[in-house]
Amino acid sequence: MVEPHDPIILPANLPAPVDDGAADHLTGLALPSISLPSTQGGAVDLAVLSQGKLVLYVYPRTGRPGVSSQPGMGASPGARGCTPQSCAFRDHHARFVQLGFAIAGLSAQSSDDQLEAATRLRLPFSLLADPELRLAAALDLPTFSIAGLTLYKRLTLIAAAGRIVKVFYPVFSPDEHAVEARAWLARPAPAAENDGPRGR
């Protein structure tokens, strides 16, 4: 029997994901015109959202306190840690805004699940629901299957003027990733385009 867990707390000895090359093609691509339900109301077009400066973190699924996680999530590299990751982006949100970047989170969960998480965690930014994996189909994003579900692998896309200028993949540890992303955004010259595909 799977025990209920507290999604805020990361278990010890989380297995680290490895870079399987599944995101190597993403740098330089345009975010597609896909409208997804937002926890802040209505739908958000990713192409429009990325016309400014955007940090889009993509994650498997957030858990709920006291509800059992999907069997195998703890043993699957990179699967656990979605709630701490969202909390970290929340806690550093003001600093991202100071750098001129909006934040949005995206997973394959339903609009109801996303709204529950955004409300409970008091997120000041949108969570987007993509249960049909439309972004995965458009950009060939990496996914994995567990307990009969197909979920996104954890990655972060940084976009400016509609195009992806930086990819973080794999992301580990998820609770420290907001600091990692912010440090990259705050780095001095050279500009992002000089980093090329190795800036993953």
One Martini backbone bead per residue (centre of mass of N, CA, C, O) as a GRO file, in nm:
protein
  200
    1MET     BB    1   0.095   0.037   0.023
    2VAL     BB    2   0.052   0.370  -0.034
    3GLU     BB    3   0.166   0.643   0.119
    4PRO     BB    4   0.103   0.922   0.232
    5HIS     BB    5   0.213   1.261   0.153
    6ASP     BB    6   0.440   1.536   0.157
    7PRO     BB    7   0.508   1.748  -0.111
    8ILE     BB    8   0.716   1.946   0.028
    9ILE     BB    9   0.883   1.689   0.090
   10LEU     BB   10   1.188   1.562   0.028
   11PRO     BB   11   1.334   1.290  -0.021
   12ALA     BB   12   1.583   1.099   0.031
   13ASN     BB   13   1.771   1.004  -0.227
   14LEU     BB   14   1.721   1.114  -0.496
   15PRO     BB   15   1.699   1.041  -0.815
   16ALA     BB   16   1.892   1.129  -1.080
   17PRO     BB   17   1.888   1.262  -1.369
   18VAL     BB   18   1.960   1.226  -1.713
   19ASP     BB   19   2.112   1.313  -2.010
   20ASP     BB   20   1.934   1.212  -2.316
   21GLY     BB   21   1.894   1.454  -2.544
   22ALA     BB   22   1.574   1.550  -2.559
   23ALA     BB   23   1.664   1.889  -2.562
   24ASP     BB   24   1.873   1.972  -2.794
   25HIS     BB   25   1.654   2.113  -3.010
   26LEU     BB   26   1.526   2.383  -2.864
   27THR     BB   27   1.719   2.589  -2.927
   28GLY     BB   28   1.554   2.854  -3.119
   29LEU     BB   29   1.275   2.798  -3.083
   30ALA     BB   30   0.942   2.846  -3.114
   31LEU     BB   31   0.670   2.919  -2.956
   32PRO     BB   32   0.367   2.808  -2.983
   33SER     BB   33   0.025   2.842  -3.078
   34ILE     BB   34  -0.100   2.774  -2.760
   35SER     BB   35  -0.394   2.722  -2.577
   36LEU     BB   36  -0.413   2.746  -2.217
   37PRO     BB   37  -0.516   2.695  -1.917
   38SER     BB   38  -0.548   2.924  -1.645
   39THR     BB   39  -0.531   3.009  -1.302
   40GLN     BB   40  -0.597   3.331  -1.392
   41GLY     BB   41  -0.770   3.288  -1.633
   42GLY     BB   42  -0.843   3.146  -1.897
   43ALA     BB   43  -0.629   3.177  -2.176
   44VAL     BB   44  -0.296   3.089  -2.297
   45ASP     BB   45  -0.063   3.204  -2.529
   46LEU     BB   46   0.255   3.112  -2.580
   47ALA     BB   47   0.340   3.308  -2.804
   48VAL     BB   48   0.252   3.562  -2.650
   49LEU     BB   49   0.398   3.519  -2.378
   50SER     BB   50   0.696   3.506  -2.534
   51GLN     BB   51   0.738   3.804  -2.638
   52GLY     BB   52   0.878   3.846  -2.403
   53LYS     BB   53   0.979   3.735  -2.086
   54LEU     BB   54   1.031   3.378  -2.015
   55VAL     BB   55   0.952   3.132  -1.758
   56LEU     BB   56   0.915   2.781  -1.835
   57TYR     BB   57   0.799   2.536  -1.622
   58VAL     BB   58   0.829   2.183  -1.651
   59TYR     BB   59   0.620   1.920  -1.509
   60PRO     BB   60   0.470   1.648  -1.401
   61ARG     BB   61   0.338   1.665  -1.078
   62THR     BB   62   0.137   1.756  -0.832
   63GLY     BB   63   0.064   1.719  -0.505
   64ARG     BB   64  -0.131   1.612  -0.222
   65PRO     BB   65  -0.207   1.626   0.085
   66GLY     BB   66  -0.261   1.290   0.187
   67VAL     BB   67  -0.193   1.184  -0.101
   68SER     BB   68  -0.110   0.950  -0.297
   69SER     BB   69   0.121   0.867  -0.494
   70GLN     BB   70   0.241   0.747  -0.760
   71PRO     BB   71   0.353   0.466  -0.849
   72GLY     BB   72   0.711   0.523  -0.871
   73MET     BB   73   0.791   0.824  -0.829
   74GLY     BB   74   1.032   0.804  -0.626
   75ALA     BB   75   1.209   0.613  -0.840
   76SER     BB   76   1.186   0.836  -1.053
   77PRO     BB   77   1.382   1.027  -1.225
   78GLY     BB   78   1.257   1.358  -1.167
   79ALA     BB   79   0.956   1.335  -1.044
   80ARG     BB   80   1.019   1.467  -0.786
   81GLY     BB   81   0.945   1.819  -0.674
   82CYS     BB   82   0.712   2.017  -0.772
   83THR     BB   83   0.634   2.178  -0.521
   84PRO     BB   84   0.912   2.298  -0.440
   85GLN     BB   85   0.952   2.439  -0.711
   86SER     BB   86   0.708   2.630  -0.697
   87CYS     BB   87   0.788   2.763  -0.428
   88ALA     BB   88   1.053   2.884  -0.531
   89PHE     BB   89   0.930   3.064  -0.749
   90ARG     BB   90   0.761   3.221  -0.553
   91ASP     BB   91   0.996   3.330  -0.365
   92HIS     BB   92   1.146   3.456  -0.648
   93HIS     BB   93   0.955   3.633  -0.820
   94ALA     BB   94   1.052   3.928  -0.778
   95ARG     BB   95   1.333   3.883  -0.912
   96PHE     BB   96   1.228   3.817  -1.193
   97VAL     BB   97   1.080   4.083  -1.237
   98GLN     BB   98   1.335   4.262  -1.215
   99LEU     BB   99   1.448   4.107  -1.487
  100GLY     BB  100   1.173   4.086  -1.683
  101PHE     BB  101   1.026   3.812  -1.587
  102ALA     BB  102   0.811   3.571  -1.645
  103ILE     BB  103   0.600   3.316  -1.496
  104ALA     BB  104   0.543   2.961  -1.575
  105GLY     BB  105   0.353   2.668  -1.539
  106LEU     BB  106   0.366   2.313  -1.658
  107SER     BB  107   0.126   2.046  -1.712
  108ALA     BB  108  -0.075   1.739  -1.747
  109GLN     BB  109  -0.282   1.854  -1.584
  110SER     BB  110  -0.559   1.971  -1.476
  111SER     BB  111  -0.725   2.252  -1.405
  112ASP     BB  112  -0.806   2.168  -1.120
  113ASP     BB  113  -0.525   2.089  -1.021
  114GLN     BB  114  -0.389   2.362  -1.076
  115LEU     BB  115  -0.574   2.536  -0.899
  116GLU     BB  116  -0.521   2.396  -0.632
  117ALA     BB  117  -0.216   2.452  -0.624
  118ALA     BB  118  -0.215   2.763  -0.660
  119THR     BB  119  -0.385   2.818  -0.407
  120ARG     BB  120  -0.229   2.662  -0.183
  121LEU     BB  121   0.062   2.805  -0.274
  122ARG     BB  122   0.035   3.101  -0.360
  123LEU     BB  123   0.058   3.180  -0.663
  124PRO     BB  124   0.166   3.467  -0.874
  125PHE     BB  125   0.126   3.260  -1.107
  126SER     BB  126   0.085   3.054  -1.371
  127LEU     BB  127  -0.091   2.759  -1.437
  128LEU     BB  128  -0.075   2.513  -1.690
  129ALA     BB  129  -0.292   2.309  -1.887
  130ASP     BB  130  -0.173   1.979  -2.053
  131PRO     BB  131  -0.333   1.688  -2.095
  132GLU     BB  132  -0.263   1.656  -2.424
  133LEU     BB  133   0.032   1.732  -2.495
  134ARG     BB  134   0.077   1.978  -2.701
  135LEU     BB  135   0.368   2.072  -2.654
  136ALA     BB  136   0.505   1.805  -2.705
  137ALA     BB  137   0.414   1.782  -3.003
  138ALA     BB  138   0.536   2.058  -3.106
  139LEU     BB  139   0.849   2.011  -2.955
  140ASP     BB  140   0.940   1.736  -2.855
  141LEU     BB  141   0.900   1.659  -2.561
  142PRO     BB  142   0.979   1.508  -2.281
  143THR     BB  143   0.863   1.189  -2.161
  144PHE     BB  144   0.669   0.980  -1.929
  145SER     BB  145   0.570   0.665  -1.783
  146ILE     BB  146   0.316   0.622  -1.514
  147ALA     BB  147   0.054   0.463  -1.402
  148GLY     BB  148  -0.084   0.532  -1.699
  149LEU     BB  149   0.090   0.793  -1.737
  150THR     BB  150   0.166   1.093  -1.917
  151LEU     BB  151   0.462   1.283  -1.860
  152TYR     BB  152   0.660   1.530  -1.790
  153LYS     BB  153   0.962   1.628  -1.804
  154ARG     BB  154   1.192   1.814  -1.647
  155LEU     BB  155   1.185   2.162  -1.753
  156THR     BB  156   1.336   2.474  -1.881
  157LEU     BB  157   1.214   2.767  -2.048
  158ILE     BB  158   1.374   3.037  -2.212
  159ALA     BB  159   1.216   3.334  -2.334
  160ALA     BB  160   1.255   3.560  -2.627
  161ALA     BB  161   1.081   3.685  -2.870
  162GLY     BB  162   0.948   3.372  -2.900
  163ARG     BB  163   1.226   3.233  -2.811
  164ILE     BB  164   1.452   2.993  -2.732
  165VAL     BB  165   1.756   3.057  -2.520
  166LYS     BB  166   1.699   2.833  -2.288
  167VAL     BB  167   1.791   2.510  -2.138
  168PHE     BB  168   1.678   2.305  -1.872
  169TYR     BB  169   1.848   1.982  -1.890
  170PRO     BB  170   1.823   1.856  -1.641
  171VAL     BB  171   1.647   1.887  -1.326
  172PHE     BB  172   1.875   1.939  -1.042
  173SER     BB  173   1.726   2.034  -0.791
  174PRO     BB  174   1.406   2.152  -0.776
  175ASP     BB  175   1.438   2.342  -0.512
  176GLU     BB  176   1.704   2.497  -0.667
  177HIS     BB  177   1.623   2.610  -0.957
  178ALA     BB  178   1.548   2.909  -0.926
  179VAL     BB  179   1.835   3.000  -0.861
  180GLU     BB  180   1.965   2.901  -1.121
  181ALA     BB  181   1.793   3.067  -1.319
  182ARG     BB  182   1.852   3.348  -1.201
  183ALA     BB  183   2.157   3.342  -1.241
  184TRP     BB  184   2.148   3.328  -1.547
  185LEU     BB  185   1.988   3.596  -1.594
  186ALA     BB  186   2.214   3.772  -1.419
  187ARG     BB  187   2.426   3.752  -1.605
  188PRO     BB  188   2.666   3.849  -1.784
  189ALA     BB  189   2.818   3.895  -2.040
  190PRO     BB  190   2.711   3.728  -2.274
  191ALA     BB  191   2.471   3.662  -2.468
  192ALA     BB  192   2.252   3.404  -2.508
  193GLU     BB  193   2.323   3.332  -2.815
  194ASN     BB  194   2.631   3.252  -2.739
  195ASP     BB  195   2.572   2.975  -2.596
  196GLY     BB  196   2.387   2.793  -2.718
  197PRO     BB  197   2.317   2.457  -2.678
  198ARG     BB  198   2.501   2.437  -2.411
  199GLY     BB  199   2.267   2.611  -2.256
  200ARG     BB  200   2.127   2.364  -2.051
   0.00000   0.00000   0.00000
